[in-house]
């Protein structure tokens, strides 16, 4: 069996605390459990996403995606991501 690993993430929208109520500061912490190979792929994807050249990151054990198309193909990408999750 594959060794299970965790990666802990913290996402921050980097909004200052004194902005309008419509876009307040947001901070989210969570972790993902998967095998080492997928953690490595996700880590590389996050490094590229951190360069702030893309607006969207989609990851699942079977799909990696960075792009700037926030509205196009969303349903197809979400369906593919959800289909790849274990039952």
C-alpha positions as protocol buffer text, in pm:
chain_id: "A"
residue {
  index: 1
  type: UNK
  ca { x: 0 y: 0 z: 0 }
}
residue {
  index: 2
  type: UNK
  ca { x: 107 y: 359 z: -58 }
}
residue {
  index: 3
  type: UNK
  ca { x: 224 y: 571 z: 232 }
}
residue {
  index: 4
  type: UNK
  ca { x: -36 y: 832 z: 330 }
}
residue {
  index: 5
  type: UNK
  ca { x: 82 y: 1192 z: 367 }
}
residue {
  index: 6
  type: UNK
  ca { x: -73 y: 1522 z: 468 }
}
residue {
  index: 7
  type: UNK
  ca { x: -16 y: 1873 z: 346 }
}
residue {
  index: 8
  type: UNK
  ca { x: -146 y: 2165 z: 551 }
}
residue {
  index: 9
  type: UNK
  ca { x: -250 y: 2477 z: 364 }
}
residue {
  index: 10
  type: UNK
  ca { x: -334 y: 2831 z: 464 }
}
residue {
  index: 11
  type: UNK
  ca { x: -501 y: 3052 z: 205 }
}
residue {
  index: 12
  type: UNK
  ca { x: -527 y: 3427 z: 249 }
}
residue {
  index: 13
  type: UNK
  ca { x: -693 y: 3674 z: 12 }
}
residue {
  index: 14
  type: UNK
  ca { x: -443 y: 3940 z: 133 }
}
residue {
  index: 15
  type: UNK
  ca { x: -711 y: 4205 z: 177 }
}
residue {
  index: 16
  type: UNK
  ca { x: -628 y: 4471 z: 437 }
}
residue {
  index: 17
  type: UNK
  ca { x: -856 y: 4475 z: 742 }
}
residue {
  index: 18
  type: UNK
  ca { x: -992 y: 4824 z: 665 }
}
residue {
  index: 19
  type: UNK
  ca { x: -1150 y: 4747 z: 324 }
}
residue {
  index: 20
  type: UNK
  ca { x: -1521 y: 4758 z: 248 }
}
residue {
  index: 21
  type: UNK
  ca { x: -1746 y: 4485 z: 382 }
}
residue {
  index: 22
  type: UNK
  ca { x: -1796 y: 4342 z: 31 }
}
residue {
  index: 23
  type: UNK
  ca { x: -1445 y: 4193 z: 25 }
}
residue {
  index: 24
  type: UNK
  ca { x: -1325 y: 4141 z: 383 }
}
residue {
  index: 25
  type: UNK
  ca { x: -1000 y: 3967 z: 473 }
}
residue {
  index: 26
  type: UNK
  ca { x: -1033 y: 3590 z: 459 }
}
residue {
  index: 27
  type: UNK
  ca { x: -804 y: 3324 z: 598 }
}
residue {
  index: 28
  type: UNK
  ca { x: -865 y: 2952 z: 555 }
}
residue {
  index: 29
  type: UNK
  ca { x: -667 y: 2662 z: 704 }
}
residue {
  index: 30
  type: UNK
  ca { x: -715 y: 2301 z: 598 }
}
residue {
  index: 31
  type: UNK
  ca { x: -520 y: 1985 z: 524 }
}
residue {
  index: 32
  type: UNK
  ca { x: -527 y: 1728 z: 245 }
}
residue {
  index: 33
  type: UNK
  ca { x: -447 y: 1361 z: 290 }
}
residue {
  index: 34
  type: UNK
  ca { x: -321 y: 1160 z: -7 }
}
residue {
  index: 35
  type: UNK
  ca { x: -17 y: 957 z: -109 }
}
residue {
  index: 36
  type: UNK
  ca { x: 336 y: 1095 z: -142 }
}
residue {
  index: 37
  type: UNK
  ca { x: 334 y: 1117 z: -523 }
}
residue {
  index: 38
  type: UNK
  ca { x: 15 y: 1326 z: -526 }
}
residue {
  index: 39
  type: UNK
  ca { x: 139 y: 1550 z: -244 }
}
residue {
  index: 40
  type: UNK
  ca { x: 451 y: 1616 z: -451 }
}
residue {
  index: 41
  type: UNK
  ca { x: 242 y: 1703 z: -760 }
}
residue {
  index: 42
  type: UNK
  ca { x: 16 y: 1930 z: -554 }
}
residue {
  index: 43
  type: UNK
  ca { x: 319 y: 2100 z: -399 }
}
residue {
  index: 44
  type: UNK
  ca { x: 461 y: 2178 z: -742 }
}
residue {
  index: 45
  type: UNK
  ca { x: 123 y: 2307 z: -857 }
}
residue {
  index: 46
  type: UNK
  ca { x: 101 y: 2534 z: -550 }
}
residue {
  index: 47
  type: UNK
  ca { x: 450 y: 2670 z: -612 }
}
residue {
  index: 48
  type: UNK
  ca { x: 348 y: 2769 z: -966 }
}
residue {
  index: 49
  type: UNK
  ca { x: 15 y: 2909 z: -843 }
}
residue {
  index: 50
  type: UNK
  ca { x: 205 y: 3117 z: -586 }
}
residue {
  index: 51
  type: UNK
  ca { x: 368 y: 3311 z: -870 }
}
residue {
  index: 52
  type: UNK
  ca { x: 25 y: 3482 z: -906 }
}
residue {
  index: 53
  type: UNK
  ca { x: 9 y: 3440 z: -1283 }
}
residue {
  index: 54
  type: UNK
  ca { x: -308 y: 3227 z: -1266 }
}
residue {
  index: 55
  type: UNK
  ca { x: -647 y: 3292 z: -1110 }
}
residue {
  index: 56
  type: UNK
  ca { x: -761 y: 2933 z: -1068 }
}
residue {
  index: 57
  type: UNK
  ca { x: -607 y: 2616 z: -932 }
}
residue {
  index: 58
  type: UNK
  ca { x: -788 y: 2285 z: -963 }
}
residue {
  index: 59
  type: UNK
  ca { x: -630 y: 1973 z: -817 }
}
residue {
  index: 60
  type: UNK
  ca { x: -742 y: 1617 z: -764 }
}
residue {
  index: 61
  type: UNK
  ca { x: -540 y: 1295 z: -757 }
}
residue {
  index: 62
  type: UNK
  ca { x: -611 y: 1260 z: -1130 }
}
residue {
  index: 63
  type: UNK
  ca { x: -619 y: 1622 z: -1252 }
}
residue {
  index: 64
  type: UNK
  ca { x: -389 y: 1925 z: -1225 }
}
residue {
  index: 65
  type: UNK
  ca { x: -494 y: 2260 z: -1368 }
}
residue {
  index: 66
  type: UNK
  ca { x: -377 y: 2621 z: -1353 }
}
residue {
  index: 67
  type: UNK
  ca { x: -552 y: 2873 z: -1573 }
}
residue {
  index: 68
  type: UNK
  ca { x: -722 y: 3212 z: -1590 }
}
residue {
  index: 69
  type: UNK
  ca { x: -1060 y: 3092 z: -1717 }
}
residue {
  index: 70
  type: UNK
  ca { x: -1271 y: 3139 z: -1407 }
}
residue {
  index: 71
  type: UNK
  ca { x: -1606 y: 3079 z: -1575 }
}
residue {
  index: 72
  type: UNK
  ca { x: -1527 y: 2858 z: -1874 }
}
residue {
  index: 73
  type: UNK
  ca { x: -1540 y: 2482 z: -1832 }
}
residue {
  index: 74
  type: UNK
  ca { x: -1604 y: 2514 z: -1459 }
}
residue {
  index: 75
  type: UNK
  ca { x: -1873 y: 2246 z: -1454 }
}
residue {
  index: 76
  type: UNK
  ca { x: -1661 y: 2004 z: -1659 }
}
residue {
  index: 77
  type: UNK
  ca { x: -1356 y: 2058 z: -1438 }
}
residue {
  index: 78
  type: UNK
  ca { x: -1558 y: 2028 z: -1117 }
}
residue {
  index: 79
  type: UNK
  ca { x: -1725 y: 1708 z: -1241 }
}
residue {
  index: 80
  type: UNK
  ca { x: -1385 y: 1559 z: -1329 }
}
residue {
  index: 81
  type: UNK
  ca { x: -1243 y: 1655 z: -989 }
}
residue {
  index: 82
  type: UNK
  ca { x: -1537 y: 1508 z: -801 }
}
residue {
  index: 83
  type: UNK
  ca { x: -1532 y: 1191 z: -1010 }
}
residue {
  index: 84
  type: UNK
  ca { x: -1170 y: 1131 z: -914 }
}
residue {
  index: 85
  type: UNK
  ca { x: -1245 y: 1131 z: -540 }
}
residue {
  index: 86
  type: UNK
  ca { x: -1262 y: 795 z: -364 }
}
residue {
  index: 87
  type: UNK
  ca { x: -1612 y: 670 z: -283 }
}
